Amino acid sequence: MGVSIFMKKLLQKLMKPSRKYPIIALVLVGAVIAVAGVVTMNKTFEVFSTTEFCTSCHTMQQNYEEYKQSVHFSNAKGIRAECVDCHQPKDFAGKVMRKMGAVTDLYHHFITGKIDTPEQFEEHRLELAQKVWDRMADENYKTCTTCHSYDAMDHSKQSVKAMQEMIPAAKENMACVECHKGIAHELPNMAGGFRKTFETLAASAIAPAGATKLYSLEEKSLFATADANGKVEGQLLPASEVDVVGEEGDMLKVRIQGWIETNGKGRVMTEYMGKRVFKATIRGDVKTTETVISEEVDAATNIAWKQVAVNAYITKDGMLESIDPVWDYASEMYSSSCNSCHAAPAPGHFTANGWISSLKAMSAYYRLSKTEERTLLKYLQNHGSDTGGAGAH
């Protein structure tokens, strides 16, 4: 009985007129407006999510032409992935967030003209691509996995080469873009990022006064006297540690410690006994300063080694107080150069000596200067499976 009375009073309240209209009429109007709003928003999303809309701006024409040459546009199965299939999540919240993020695209298109010409687009291609890759990672690559699932793959129907790559990728649950960054658009010049990093490091790599331990950013000439115009008596290789023992004008007197083969010519110094992780080359008057710290025999090869130290002079430029910025730069180089075509193995996948042949085998696929290659190799070797994987000595 009480429920009946309550419902009657509620109905009377809803039917009670406001100054002009009954409350129930206002509720119905509000409901109609809400439904109309949802329908309008849905239709707006539908229109704004078409490939035609996405490519309607002239700044997107280059992307569109690249996409039309890709397997996502035309393939044997006749399945086409539209722009939003890769760039916009399917869930409502994801769609809204992506559309809100696109406001910055409109700002640069209409206000700054940041990529208004093909030349400007190429200049910023790496930056733009990295933003997309980062966003995909933040979304756990759900735009990729909407269509591609390891669970749904029949590896027996893949080519032998694809099978060899996909089976371990599935076991590690690797992200698609780790191997397929250039699947729909041309890859940017990956070197642009790490080379800018190097330029920034080089501009600040000046040995500070009072430093006791330093690390080389690139090759450094070694001198027997505090004269940068004198005879070069060796070379300090990138990512090598030295102890500062004195300063003379614009020159640093340093102590370099490492290993050399006892029965060899004694000109090549390595970071570790028995491992070809090169630290410096020494000769002439620098070689004459050599002192022996210890002697050992490598049990694996039965080769005798001696740990030595030499004194030399270097200029103050190109030296850092920490090795970490060098490793960060080298890691960026590795990711850019060796992850652009396939998923590169972790540095700890090979031994220090094993990385020499492994990197050489990949040399046909990247374009690095000799200094860059030496830095990259040093990074991989110092993070190898038999050097602790920590990059520390």
KOLMIKOL-528846 format. One line per 2 residues: number of its first residue (from 1); for each residue x negated, y negated, z negated of C-alpha. Coordinates in Angstrom, 3 decimals. Example, Ala and Ser with C-alpha at 12.3 -4.5 7.8 and 13.67 -1.06 7.14 Angstrom:
2
1	-12.300 4.500 -7.800; -13.670 1.060 -7.140
//
This chain:
393
1	0.000 0.000 0.000; -2.858 -2.362 -0.912
3	-4.584 -1.756 2.423; -1.365 -2.538 4.303
5	-0.954 -5.857 2.485; -4.622 -6.741 3.148
7	-4.301 -6.052 6.879; -1.099 -8.107 7.039
9	-2.785 -11.074 5.343; -5.815 -10.783 7.621
11	-3.607 -10.793 10.709; -1.696 -13.815 9.427
13	-4.993 -15.635 8.814; -6.233 -14.839 12.301
15	-2.909 -15.969 13.769; -2.847 -19.117 11.667
17	-3.372 -21.997 14.050; -6.286 -24.375 13.752
19	-5.684 -27.936 14.629; -5.116 -26.891 18.248
21	-5.562 -23.080 18.687; -5.003 -19.866 16.705
23	-8.191 -18.388 15.228; -7.671 -15.117 17.121
25	-7.596 -17.092 20.357; -10.937 -18.678 19.460
27	-12.374 -15.248 18.665; -11.215 -13.896 22.009
29	-12.678 -16.897 23.841; -15.961 -16.389 21.974
31	-15.982 -12.717 22.942; -15.387 -13.597 26.578
33	-18.198 -16.143 26.493; -20.521 -13.585 24.867
35	-19.720 -10.950 27.485; -20.160 -13.508 30.249
37	-23.493 -14.508 28.728; -24.701 -10.903 28.602
39	-23.595 -10.284 32.195; -25.227 -13.526 33.358
41	-28.474 -12.738 31.526; -28.522 -9.231 32.941
43	-27.932 -10.541 36.456; -30.598 -13.210 35.939
45	-33.100 -10.564 34.822; -32.124 -8.472 37.829
47	-32.753 -11.312 40.279; -35.922 -12.524 38.531
49	-37.285 -8.971 38.501; -37.165 -8.320 42.221
51	-40.358 -8.100 44.251; -38.916 -10.782 46.550
53	-38.683 -13.204 43.643; -42.087 -12.252 42.226
55	-43.782 -12.932 45.562; -41.792 -16.030 46.498
57	-44.587 -18.343 45.340; -47.448 -18.871 47.793
59	-49.954 -18.115 45.051; -48.664 -14.533 44.958
61	-48.992 -13.856 48.678; -52.521 -12.477 48.408
63	-51.431 -10.109 45.635; -48.455 -9.070 47.746
65	-50.583 -8.273 50.794; -52.949 -6.177 48.658
67	-49.996 -4.352 47.099; -48.595 -3.508 50.552
69	-51.834 -1.661 51.342; -51.632 0.437 48.181
71	-50.208 3.883 47.469; -47.639 2.289 45.178
73	-46.073 0.579 48.211; -46.254 3.375 50.781
75	-46.898 7.077 50.174; -46.009 10.588 51.358
77	-43.218 10.983 48.786; -41.479 7.749 49.771
79	-41.461 6.483 46.170; -42.173 2.785 45.809
81	-43.221 1.060 42.609; -42.001 -2.535 42.618
83	-43.825 -5.389 40.867; -41.831 -5.066 37.639
85	-42.443 -1.323 37.425; -46.071 -2.079 36.565
87	-45.847 -5.569 35.119; -42.629 -5.545 33.062
89	-41.549 -3.069 30.368; -38.144 -1.422 30.794
91	-36.824 -2.129 27.271; -34.882 -5.354 26.710
93	-37.302 -6.770 24.136; -40.210 -6.055 26.462
95	-38.458 -7.767 29.345; -37.766 -10.880 27.265
97	-41.354 -11.060 26.018; -42.727 -10.709 29.532
99	-40.439 -13.436 30.888; -41.481 -15.732 28.049
101	-45.115 -15.010 28.835; -44.492 -15.916 32.466
103	-43.945 -19.529 31.403; -47.722 -19.983 31.419
105	-47.771 -18.704 35.004; -45.238 -21.358 35.996
107	-47.263 -24.015 34.181; -50.412 -23.180 36.114
109	-48.485 -22.852 39.379; -46.689 -26.209 39.208
111	-48.911 -28.312 36.928; -52.562 -27.263 36.986
113	-52.725 -25.587 40.414; -55.240 -23.185 38.866
115	-54.955 -20.585 41.651; -53.513 -22.830 44.329
117	-55.920 -21.662 47.049; -57.418 -18.258 47.967
119	-60.808 -19.541 46.804; -59.403 -20.544 43.401
121	-57.641 -17.200 43.122; -60.900 -15.312 43.694
123	-62.654 -17.504 41.146; -60.111 -16.490 38.486
125	-59.352 -12.945 39.680; -61.341 -11.247 36.915
127	-59.769 -13.421 34.222; -56.261 -12.733 35.533
129	-56.882 -9.002 35.902; -58.294 -8.757 32.386
131	-55.167 -10.394 30.979; -52.999 -7.781 32.704
133	-55.197 -4.906 31.486; -55.156 -6.287 27.938
135	-51.382 -6.677 28.026; -50.973 -3.107 29.278
137	-53.168 -1.891 26.425; -51.146 -3.882 23.866
139	-47.985 -2.233 25.240; -49.628 1.208 25.040
141	-49.449 1.453 28.850; -45.707 2.128 28.743
143	-45.167 0.692 32.216; -47.514 3.397 33.542
145	-46.107 6.240 31.467; -42.552 5.455 32.528
147	-43.423 7.157 35.821; -46.590 9.117 35.025
149	-46.713 11.681 32.232; -49.430 14.212 31.494
151	-46.744 16.632 30.293; -45.043 16.532 33.680
153	-48.227 17.093 35.710; -48.822 20.407 37.473
155	-52.601 20.377 37.885; -52.457 23.383 40.220
157	-50.767 21.173 42.812; -53.520 18.545 42.622
159	-56.651 18.476 44.740; -59.717 20.132 43.223
161	-61.356 16.768 42.600; -58.211 15.316 41.033
163	-57.794 18.403 38.863; -61.370 18.128 37.604
165	-60.703 14.563 36.483; -57.105 14.879 35.278
167	-57.430 17.932 33.031; -60.014 16.346 30.676
169	-58.171 13.015 30.940; -54.974 14.730 29.775
171	-56.788 16.373 26.858; -58.058 12.972 25.708
173	-54.750 11.226 26.545; -56.655 8.616 28.512
175	-54.901 5.514 29.799; -54.238 5.401 33.549
177	-56.133 2.163 34.092; -59.321 3.626 32.660
179	-59.758 5.257 36.079; -57.241 3.461 38.301
181	-57.777 -0.268 37.774; -57.814 -0.930 41.509
183	-54.724 1.122 42.320; -52.491 -1.746 43.483
185	-54.766 -4.765 43.911; -58.372 -5.390 44.850
187	-60.764 -5.106 41.968; -62.322 -8.408 40.871
189	-66.040 -8.949 40.867; -66.605 -7.211 37.545
191	-70.079 -8.690 37.230; -68.643 -12.153 36.707
193	-67.747 -11.517 33.084; -70.956 -10.020 31.741
195	-73.128 -12.395 33.742; -71.351 -15.342 32.148
197	-71.990 -13.681 28.789; -75.674 -13.432 29.649
199	-75.818 -17.090 30.666; -74.293 -18.079 27.328
201	-76.752 -15.899 25.421; -79.727 -17.147 27.418
203	-78.803 -20.770 26.714; -78.979 -20.173 22.975
205	-81.761 -17.561 22.867; -84.512 -19.722 21.402
207	-86.469 -18.282 18.482; -85.595 -20.325 15.373
209	-88.316 -21.596 13.099; -89.190 -19.187 10.325
211	-87.779 -16.093 12.042; -89.566 -12.898 11.026
213	-87.903 -10.372 13.340; -86.657 -11.007 16.887
215	-85.162 -9.105 19.831; -85.771 -9.762 23.520
217	-82.846 -10.614 25.783; -84.844 -9.935 28.949
219	-88.416 -9.151 30.037; -91.125 -11.223 28.348
221	-94.717 -11.632 29.485; -97.335 -10.706 26.884
223	-100.464 -12.820 26.463; -103.627 -12.194 24.478
225	-103.905 -15.904 23.558; -101.449 -18.710 22.807
227	-101.504 -19.876 26.422; -98.396 -19.295 28.551
229	-100.457 -20.136 31.642; -103.065 -17.532 30.810
231	-103.478 -13.998 32.078; -100.477 -11.714 31.589
233	-101.598 -8.652 29.609; -98.384 -6.670 29.474
235	-94.625 -6.926 29.330; -92.021 -6.722 26.580
237	-88.888 -5.029 27.942; -85.271 -6.100 27.227
239	-83.657 -5.255 23.877; -86.999 -4.713 22.149
241	-87.791 -5.581 18.549; -90.880 -7.557 17.483
243	-92.161 -8.852 14.172; -93.213 -12.501 14.115
245	-96.585 -12.933 12.421; -97.314 -16.548 13.323
247	-96.643 -19.593 15.503; -99.067 -21.621 17.580
249	-97.478 -24.576 19.309; -94.763 -23.332 21.654
251	-95.940 -19.737 21.352; -95.133 -16.951 18.925
253	-97.677 -14.415 17.750; -95.853 -11.094 17.459
255	-96.551 -7.549 16.357; -95.077 -4.832 18.568
257	-94.747 -1.330 17.192; -93.969 1.833 19.150
259	-95.157 5.236 20.408; -97.593 6.194 23.169
261	-98.782 9.584 24.387; -102.127 10.448 22.819
263	-103.569 11.949 26.005; -101.995 9.485 28.419
265	-103.312 6.166 29.669; -101.744 4.464 26.663
267	-100.135 1.649 28.595; -96.458 2.470 28.065
269	-94.974 2.057 24.615; -91.669 3.768 23.743
271	-89.123 3.204 20.973; -89.164 6.824 19.824
273	-91.585 9.717 19.913; -90.814 12.038 22.834
275	-88.065 9.852 24.273; -88.541 7.676 27.340
277	-86.909 4.617 25.820; -89.421 2.081 27.048
279	-90.312 -0.855 24.830; -93.382 -2.506 26.330
281	-96.327 -2.116 28.654; -99.712 -3.122 27.265
283	-103.120 -3.576 28.858; -106.296 -5.650 28.767
285	-106.996 -7.698 25.679; -103.549 -6.952 24.196
287	-104.379 -3.245 24.388; -107.616 -3.836 22.479
289	-105.628 -5.038 19.428; -104.024 -1.604 19.111
291	-104.041 0.024 15.675; -102.832 3.558 14.965
293	-100.156 3.982 12.297; -99.562 7.750 12.510
295	-99.953 10.749 14.818; -97.468 13.550 15.482
297	-96.782 16.396 17.891; -93.357 16.613 19.502
299	-92.131 20.111 18.618; -89.846 20.227 21.666
301	-92.627 19.634 24.217; -95.820 20.222 22.190
303	-97.062 16.797 23.381; -99.165 14.732 20.960
305	-98.007 11.184 20.237; -99.327 8.332 18.151
307	-97.426 5.466 16.621; -99.261 2.214 17.247
309	-98.964 -1.526 16.824; -100.407 -4.331 18.961
311	-100.565 -8.101 18.610; -99.586 -10.423 21.452
313	-98.263 -13.878 22.180; -94.897 -14.694 23.782
315	-92.919 -17.827 24.531; -90.005 -18.696 22.229
317	-87.257 -18.516 24.848; -85.158 -15.423 25.468
319	-85.401 -14.185 21.878; -82.543 -13.498 19.442
321	-82.457 -12.868 15.686; -80.020 -9.955 16.070
323	-79.767 -7.072 18.525; -75.956 -7.027 18.277
325	-75.306 -9.735 20.908; -77.550 -7.828 23.338
327	-75.639 -4.595 22.734; -72.305 -6.408 23.121
329	-73.472 -7.863 26.437; -74.761 -4.466 27.604
331	-71.525 -2.774 26.541; -69.552 -5.302 28.594
333	-71.872 -4.632 31.540; -71.334 -0.882 31.187
335	-67.569 -1.243 31.044; -67.525 -3.574 34.046
337	-69.998 -1.695 36.231; -69.249 1.931 35.403
339	-65.543 1.889 34.554; -64.376 0.209 37.750
341	-64.201 3.450 39.759; -63.720 6.071 37.045
343	-63.799 6.520 33.310; -67.441 6.262 32.304
345	-68.672 8.720 29.662; -69.267 7.458 26.147
347	-72.911 6.462 25.501; -73.212 9.380 23.106
349	-72.374 11.848 25.893; -76.021 12.176 27.004
351	-79.397 12.222 25.300; -81.759 9.267 25.606
353	-83.790 11.040 28.293; -80.650 12.425 29.929
355	-79.322 8.915 30.518; -82.237 8.134 32.871
357	-81.106 10.581 35.564; -77.406 10.031 34.840
359	-77.634 6.276 35.358; -79.806 6.744 38.445
361	-77.124 9.010 39.946; -74.584 6.202 39.541
363	-76.847 3.484 40.940; -75.275 3.718 44.407
365	-71.958 2.582 42.938; -73.017 -0.532 41.073
367	-75.014 -3.636 41.949; -77.285 -4.667 39.113
369	-80.572 -6.510 39.033; -83.631 -4.673 37.738
371	-83.412 -6.542 34.420; -79.702 -5.768 34.070
373	-80.325 -2.102 34.823; -83.120 -1.928 32.247
375	-80.911 -3.552 29.614; -78.033 -1.210 30.389
377	-80.278 1.866 30.237; -81.760 0.698 26.934
379	-78.259 0.279 25.495; -77.157 3.744 26.598
381	-80.356 5.382 25.371; -80.192 3.691 21.968
383	-76.591 4.885 21.626; -77.311 8.374 22.968
385	-76.524 11.703 21.345; -80.073 12.148 19.997
387	-80.678 8.601 18.798; -77.870 8.556 16.283
389	-75.463 6.734 18.585; -75.862 3.609 16.482
391	-78.286 1.551 18.521; -80.419 1.022 15.441
393	-84.061 1.957 14.972
//
